[in-house]
Amino acid sequence: METVKIEATKTPSNVALWSGRIISWLCILFLLADGIMKIFRESHHVQGTTQFGFSDSFVQPLGIILTACTIFYIIPRTAILGAILLTGYLGGATATMVHAHMPVYFSLSFGVLVWAGLYLRDSKLRTLIPLRKDEA
């Protein structure tokens, strides 16, 4: 098996770095609060989950999954894995909202913000997925 090493072309500017950190931490704070409230079965979270047709026994497992995905996103070495896992979680939330005929902008926005924050603060990710290709 061949290993590919990705070299970051340049470090992000201070504005990009701090914008990415702020966006990421706002997402992290919200997602951790949501996950922890689900773990502790806060009444609004239980009620919200059952409104979508899920059994209230799903609340704690969903909270554990969301909290674990968010922790992966917090750790710099596993941040990309965390973003991928959060994308899956938020995709499920979006599908649930579509099924319930509810607006999907909130879950979609968080998915975009998770990746935007990571993209702005991680030069290796920008090297791997450039927004534009410079002409040679």
C-alpha positions as a printed NumPy array, in Angstrom:
array([[  0.   ,   0.   ,   0.   ],
       [  1.39 ,   3.373,  -1.029],
       [  1.16 ,   6.343,   1.314],
       [  0.543,   9.769,  -0.139],
       [  1.857,  12.723,   1.823],
       [  0.107,  16.037,   1.294],
       [  2.289,  19.073,   1.791],
       [  0.548,  22.296,   2.689],
       [  1.451,  24.941,   0.142],
       [  1.163,  27.89 ,   2.498],
       [ -0.155,  28.686,   5.916],
       [ -3.551,  30.353,   6.088],
       [ -3.648,  34.105,   6.606],
       [ -4.468,  35.327,  10.105],
       [ -7.927,  36.405,   8.95 ],
       [ -8.674,  33.004,   7.396],
       [ -7.236,  31.136,  10.372],
       [ -9.216,  33.102,  12.955],
       [-12.377,  33.068,  10.846],
       [-12.071,  29.293,  10.584],
       [-11.475,  28.93 ,  14.306],
       [-14.46 ,  31.12 ,  15.183],
       [-16.789,  29.335,  12.76 ],
       [-15.576,  25.936,  13.977],
       [-15.934,  26.798,  17.66 ],
       [-19.434,  28.207,  17.202],
       [-20.421,  24.934,  15.527],
       [-18.632,  22.909,  18.207],
       [-20.345,  24.737,  21.056],
       [-23.788,  24.26 ,  19.538],
       [-23.234,  20.599,  18.585],
       [-21.745,  19.71 ,  21.989],
       [-24.621,  21.421,  23.795],
       [-27.135,  19.576,  21.608],
       [-25.392,  16.229,  22.097],
       [-25.01 ,  16.615,  25.858],
       [-28.645,  17.686,  26.28 ],
       [-29.666,  14.556,  24.382],
       [-27.435,  12.375,  26.584],
       [-29.03 ,  13.83 ,  29.724],
       [-32.487,  13.477,  28.124],
       [-33.444,  17.138,  28.534],
       [-37.213,  17.329,  28.048],
       [-37.177,  19.591,  24.97 ],
       [-34.765,  17.268,  23.187],
       [-36.82 ,  14.19 ,  24.024],
       [-39.992,  15.945,  22.888],
       [-38.342,  17.122,  19.66 ],
       [-37.12 ,  13.632,  18.827],
       [-40.508,  12.029,  19.447],
       [-42.199,  14.72 ,  17.308],
       [-40.322,  13.312,  14.323],
       [-41.691,   9.833,  14.98 ],
       [-38.691,   8.372,  16.785],
       [-38.971,   6.48 ,  20.04 ],
       [-37.653,   8.366,  23.06 ],
       [-35.144,   5.529,  23.494],
       [-33.248,   6.986,  20.499],
       [-32.443,  10.271,  22.236],
       [-29.418,   9.148,  24.27 ],
       [-27.769,   7.113,  21.469],
       [-28.166,  10.087,  19.124],
       [-26.591,  12.333,  21.753],
       [-23.656,   9.955,  22.222],
       [-23.097,   9.736,  18.459],
       [-23.28 ,  13.521,  18.016],
       [-20.938,  14.17 ,  20.952],
       [-18.407,  11.586,  19.71 ],
       [-18.448,  13.02 ,  16.172],
       [-17.956,  16.518,  17.576],
       [-15.033,  15.392,  19.739],
       [-13.371,  13.912,  16.641],
       [-13.898,  17.304,  14.959],
       [-12.291,  19.16 ,  17.9  ],
       [ -9.056,  17.123,  17.83 ],
       [ -6.77 ,  18.534,  15.101],
       [ -5.46 ,  15.104,  13.992],
       [ -8.988,  13.738,  13.545],
       [-10.794,  16.929,  12.497],
       [-11.375,  15.791,   8.9  ],
       [-12.78 ,  12.457,  10.111],
       [-14.981,  14.418,  12.523],
       [-16.224,  16.646,   9.689],
       [-17.059,  13.57 ,   7.6  ],
       [-18.926,  11.966,  10.516],
       [-20.777,  15.203,  11.28 ],
       [-21.745,  15.439,   7.61 ],
       [-23.336,  12.   ,   7.917],
       [-25.127,  12.922,  11.127],
       [-26.395,  16.203,   9.688],
       [-27.397,  14.405,   6.487],
       [-29.606,  12.157,   8.595],
       [-31.046,  15.218,  10.304],
       [-31.741,  16.765,   6.901],
       [-33.451,  13.596,   5.687],
       [-35.583,  13.545,   8.838],
       [-36.578,  17.165,   8.267],
       [-37.49 ,  16.481,   4.632],
       [-39.567,  13.482,   5.698],
       [-41.387,  15.642,   8.274],
       [-41.962,  18.446,   5.719],
       [-39.91 ,  20.848,   7.854],
       [-37.353,  23.44 ,   6.658],
       [-33.887,  21.966,   6.093],
       [-31.832,  25.168,   6.104],
       [-30.604,  24.718,   9.694],
       [-29.046,  21.271,   9.257],
       [-27.699,  22.143,   5.808],
       [-26.186,  25.38 ,   7.133],
       [-24.397,  23.543,   9.907],
       [-22.972,  21.046,   7.427],
       [-21.601,  23.891,   5.324],
       [-20.255,  25.752,   8.373],
       [-18.483,  22.652,   9.737],
       [-16.574,  22.305,   6.465],
       [-16.046,  26.057,   5.974],
       [-14.469,  26.399,   9.413],
       [-12.18 ,  23.448,   8.809],
       [-11.299,  24.598,   5.283],
       [-10.305,  28.068,   6.475],
       [ -8.072,  26.816,   9.277],
       [ -6.481,  23.746,   7.64 ],
       [ -4.01 ,  24.421,   4.834],
       [ -3.632,  20.693,   4.059],
       [ -7.355,  20.458,   3.342],
       [ -7.117,  23.498,   1.049],
       [ -4.227,  21.824,  -0.767],
       [ -6.197,  18.604,  -1.12 ],
       [ -9.373,  20.378,  -2.303],
       [ -8.456,  23.681,  -3.929],
       [-11.324,  26.043,  -4.748],
       [ -9.61 ,  27.04 ,  -7.963],
       [ -6.657,  25.846,  -9.936],
       [ -4.019,  28.435, -10.775],
       [ -2.939,  28.585, -14.4  ],
       [  0.666,  27.518, -14.962]])
